[in-house]
Amino acid sequence: MKGGRCLACGAYAPDAKSWYDEYGYAVNFCSQKCAEAKVQSWDEEGDN
């Protein structure tokens, strides 16, 4: 998947990378930093 909105900061990133979450779904983030921050917030929600 090429480009898209960053799920963490919402910025449109034409070169957004697809990161794979723990369930194997591809999600778009514009940077490793955003990916880590978003994953951390998911972990803190503790919805398991």
N, CA and C atoms as an extended XYZ file, in Angstrom:
144
Properties=species:S:1:pos:R:3:atomname:S:1:resname:S:1:resid:I:1 pbc="F F F"
N         0.856       -1.190        0.000 N   MET     1
C         0.000        0.000        0.000 CA  MET     1
C         0.889        1.236        0.000 C   MET     1
N         0.654        2.109       -0.957 N   LYS     2
C         1.536        3.253       -1.085 CA  LYS     2
C         0.849        4.507       -0.568 C   LYS     2
N         1.485        5.128        0.398 N   GLY     3
C         0.953        6.371        0.918 CA  GLY     3
C        -0.272        6.194        1.786 C   GLY     3
N        -0.785        7.308        2.273 N   GLY     4
C        -1.956        7.273        3.130 CA  GLY     4
C        -1.774        8.160        4.343 C   GLY     4
N        -2.760        8.140        5.218 N   ARG     5
C        -2.663        8.951        6.423 CA  ARG     5
C        -1.992        8.169        7.538 C   ARG     5
N        -1.187        8.887        8.280 N   CYS     6
C        -0.540        8.282        9.438 CA  CYS     6
C        -1.590        8.070       10.518 C   CYS     6
N        -1.682        6.855       11.044 N   LEU     7
C        -2.688        6.562       12.057 CA  LEU     7
C        -2.377        7.223       13.392 C   LEU     7
N        -1.141        7.652       13.577 N   ALA     8
C        -0.767        8.250       14.856 CA  ALA     8
C        -1.013        9.755       14.855 C   ALA     8
N        -0.457       10.455       13.871 N   CYS     9
C        -0.566       11.922       13.891 CA  CYS     9
C        -1.572       12.445       12.878 C   CYS     9
N        -2.049       11.571       11.975 N   GLY    10
C        -3.081       11.983       11.032 CA  GLY    10
C        -2.564       12.747        9.825 C   GLY    10
N        -1.264       12.974        9.769 N   ALA    11
C        -0.707       13.706        8.638 CA  ALA    11
C        -0.723       12.835        7.389 C   ALA    11
N        -1.014       13.464        6.245 N   TYR    12
C        -0.951       12.689        5.009 CA  TYR    12
C         0.509       12.489        4.649 C   TYR    12
N         0.884       11.241        4.456 N   ALA    13
C         2.269       10.929        4.128 CA  ALA    13
C         2.298       10.124        2.840 C   ALA    13
N         2.731       10.739        1.744 N   PRO    14
C         2.761       10.036        0.465 CA  PRO    14
C         3.652        8.803        0.509 C   PRO    14
N         4.615        8.816        1.420 N   ASP    15
C         5.489        7.649        1.519 CA  ASP    15
C         5.276        6.930        2.846 C   ASP    15
N         4.041        6.998        3.342 N   ALA    16
C         3.737        6.304        4.599 CA  ALA    16
C         4.067        4.832        4.446 C   ALA    16
N         4.693        4.290        5.462 N   LYS    17
C         5.054        2.880        5.417 CA  LYS    17
C         3.970        2.065        6.093 C   LYS    17
N         3.826        0.850        5.639 N   SER    18
C         2.890       -0.050        6.296 CA  SER    18
C         3.648       -0.829        7.364 C   SER    18
N         3.198       -0.679        8.590 N   TRP    19
C         3.769       -1.447        9.686 CA  TRP    19
C         2.754       -2.521       10.006 C   TRP    19
N         3.223       -3.656       10.478 N   TYR    20
C         2.303       -4.739       10.793 CA  TYR    20
C         2.115       -4.824       12.297 C   TYR    20
N         0.855       -4.787       12.714 N   ASP    21
C         0.587       -4.893       14.143 CA  ASP    21
C         0.709       -6.346       14.576 C   ASP    21
N         0.475       -6.590       15.852 N   GLU    22
C         0.693       -7.936       16.393 CA  GLU    22
C        -0.245       -8.969       15.790 C   GLU    22
N        -1.314       -8.505       15.152 N   TYR    23
C        -2.260       -9.443       14.539 CA  TYR    23
C        -1.992       -9.644       13.058 C   TYR    23
N        -0.969       -8.948       12.545 N   GLY    24
C        -0.595       -9.112       11.154 CA  GLY    24
C        -1.317       -8.185       10.195 C   GLY    24
N        -2.035       -7.192       10.742 N   TYR    25
C        -2.702       -6.232        9.870 CA  TYR    25
C        -1.738       -5.103        9.525 C   TYR    25
N        -1.795       -4.657        8.280 N   ALA    26
C        -0.947       -3.546        7.884 CA  ALA    26
C        -1.604       -2.240        8.306 C   ALA    26
N        -0.817       -1.379        8.932 N   VAL    27
C        -1.310       -0.072        9.341 CA  VAL    27
C        -0.320        0.980        8.879 C   VAL    27
N        -0.814        2.145        8.513 N   ASN    28
C         0.052        3.193        7.981 CA  ASN    28
C         0.574        4.137        9.053 C   ASN    28
N         1.876        4.349        9.034 N   PHE    29
C         2.504        5.354        9.883 CA  PHE    29
C         3.547        6.086        9.054 C   PHE    29
N         3.738        7.370        9.339 N   CYS    30
C         4.695        8.143        8.558 CA  CYS    30
C         6.110        7.950        9.075 C   CYS    30
N         6.247        7.403       10.287 N   SER    31
C         7.585        7.191       10.832 CA  SER    31
C         7.573        6.124       11.909 C   SER    31
N         8.748        5.597       12.185 N   GLN    32
C         8.897        4.612       13.250 CA  GLN    32
C         8.432        5.204       14.573 C   GLN    32
N         8.729        6.496       14.770 N   LYS    33
C         8.364        7.174       16.015 CA  LYS    33
C         6.850        7.154       16.208 C   LYS    33
N         6.119        7.479       15.152 N   CYS    34
C         4.658        7.468       15.230 CA  CYS    34
C         4.149        6.053       15.488 C   CYS    34
N         4.740        5.094       14.815 N   ALA    35
C         4.321        3.705       14.977 CA  ALA    35
C         4.491        3.270       16.430 C   ALA    35
N         5.644        3.569       16.998 N   GLU    36
C         5.908        3.157       18.371 CA  GLU    36
C         4.979        3.864       19.345 C   GLU    36
N         4.730        5.151       19.120 N   ALA    37
C         3.861        5.911       20.015 CA  ALA    37
C         2.439        5.366       19.976 C   ALA    37
N         1.970        5.033       18.766 N   LYS    38
C         0.603        4.537       18.625 CA  LYS    38
C         0.467        3.156       19.251 C   LYS    38
N         1.437        2.296       18.998 N   VAL    39
C         1.400        0.950       19.566 CA  VAL    39
C         1.428        1.030       21.089 C   VAL    39
N         2.196        1.977       21.618 N   GLN    40
C         2.261        2.158       23.060 CA  GLN    40
C         0.895        2.560       23.606 C   GLN    40
N         0.194        3.450       22.897 N   SER    41
C        -1.120        3.887       23.373 CA  SER    41
C        -2.120        2.734       23.318 C   SER    41
N        -1.969        1.852       22.308 N   TRP    42
C        -2.839        0.676       22.245 CA  TRP    42
C        -2.576       -0.226       23.449 C   TRP    42
N        -1.304       -0.394       23.776 N   ASP    43
C        -0.935       -1.247       24.909 CA  ASP    43
C        -1.510       -0.695       26.209 C   ASP    43
N        -1.502        0.630       26.363 N   GLU    44
C        -1.965        1.245       27.592 CA  GLU    44
C        -3.471        1.097       27.770 C   GLU    44
N        -4.197        0.979       26.662 N   GLU    45
C        -5.647        0.809       26.749 CA  GLU    45
C        -6.000       -0.538       27.373 C   GLU    45
N        -5.126       -1.502       27.184 N   GLY    46
C        -5.292       -2.804       27.813 CA  GLY    46
C        -6.647       -3.434       27.563 C   GLY    46
N        -7.010       -3.549       26.282 N   ASP    47
C        -8.328       -4.100       25.962 CA  ASP    47
C        -8.260       -5.597       25.648 C   ASP    47
N        -7.334       -6.300       26.279 N   ASN    48
C        -7.213       -7.721       25.979 CA  ASN    48
C        -8.031       -8.561       26.943 C   ASN    48
